[in-house]
Amino acid sequence: MSKKSLVFLLIPFLLFSAAFSASADKKEERLWEDEIVYSLMVDRFNNGDNSNDEGVDYSDPVNKFQGGDFQGIIQKLDYLKDMGFTTIMLSPVFKNEENGFHGEWVDDFYETDPHFGTIKELKELVDEAHKKDMKVMFEFVTTHVGQNHPWTKDPAKKDWFKKEAMVSDNSWINGLPQLDLNSQEVQDYLIEAAKWWIEETGIDGYSLSGIDQAPLGFWEDFSAAVKEQNDRFYLAGTASGEASEDLKKYQEAGIEGVIDSGLTKPLRDSYSTIDISSKSLMDVWEKNNGAYPEPHSLGALFDDRNSTRYTKDIVENKQNPGARWKLALFYLYTQPEVPIVFYGSEIAVNGDVPPDNVPLMNFRADEELMEFIGRLGTIRQEHKALSRGNMELLYEKDGMIVFKREYEGETIVAAINNTTKDQTALIPAEKIGNNKELRGLFASDLVKSEKGEYRIVVDREMMEVYKLADKVGFNVPFIISIFSVFIVFGLFMYFAWKRGKKRNPYEQNE
């Protein structure tokens, strides 16, 4: 074959390569609302370095370190990425007083706890996560220090503390020396420390507890300072108040990822048992959508270190944990707020209040639930309507719910059947789109609009998420074009062969 012919054959591949490169260059930057967060307690996740195990006592998980460290997380990055997580949220990493495995008994704001590893190893974790297109955050403690922190013995720091100790249902925090966040010196110290960690490790964000314990001006200054270091720096925060009208001011101050604690109970109540209305979930969204400047940036969760585990609710309701977890996670991933999944959810960990709810992670994972989480993560990442779109209720009755998400021309419809029977929801076509079809992304279902409506059928305790698309029939022009390509290619190869034979007299004489 001649060189010209070879070049002719390569042209389509070169054009495809150029188009692919252009598409890659236009890859949209990921925003906070596009993240899927895995929250973990460092000490209770994975032990990757036995050399820092001093004080570890597996026989006493209530009071002692269990060996989890930064190296252990590095070893499990692929495990987390395969489940679709894009951000890892760590418990506090600061050097703690003896047995402060939870990270709350801060002894030094400029050192990592030696049980977790060095600052260099934390930076390695961040760097390795970045290579996998994942981000890392950790909880930055601002409200308190350990009982024996050096400041508590320094007369010059007397004004750094409130007279009242911390009051909390969490025994790890209750009674600790409480920092006075009205003190300018305390504010300056914490802000400088926050900037230092970003510079030293390249960390991508902080989670903040007790944001309602500090004046709003502090959070405005804190947010401005860390985002001057990194304009894409993430801030998530929890507060004791649940009314969205009270919490929106923190989002306006720069903590975009305010945790939506008001969603936790309705979500757990809706899916920890069966045949329960899901209307309360939509009520929460409608309230938040009207109250917050950035409702999609709120953090959504139903399990964390301060609560009993969701599995405990399921067991108490005498339900099947597998089905219950799938339904709750499906809603978490298809609703508008940022999903935050607490470690151990992928194996349906059970447990009461802390520390019973934070056992050492068992990696004898539930493969079915892990695969389910991974599929949900892929669908959410691939369809921006799920992370950035609006939300509209289409149907709700006794546990069967159908809702719509829309963003920049993309329409996604989610259906969840939390009942004991197969359910059918008839949705008027004008609410979704006339003369279209819904293509199942999860269970490959297909629903076409007929007689002005969509007939969505979902089996008991099952779910589906659909993408709206044009109806597909037999595309005759497309089929003809495909066959034409093959015919033209065949003719081209035949004439090229004939031409080659004429140029090769030896082959003709054989």
Summary of the structure (lengths in Angstrom):
residues: 510
radius of gyration: 27.7
end to end distance: 19.3
largest distance: 106.8
contacts: 1633
relative contact order: 0.09
helix: 43%
strand: 20%
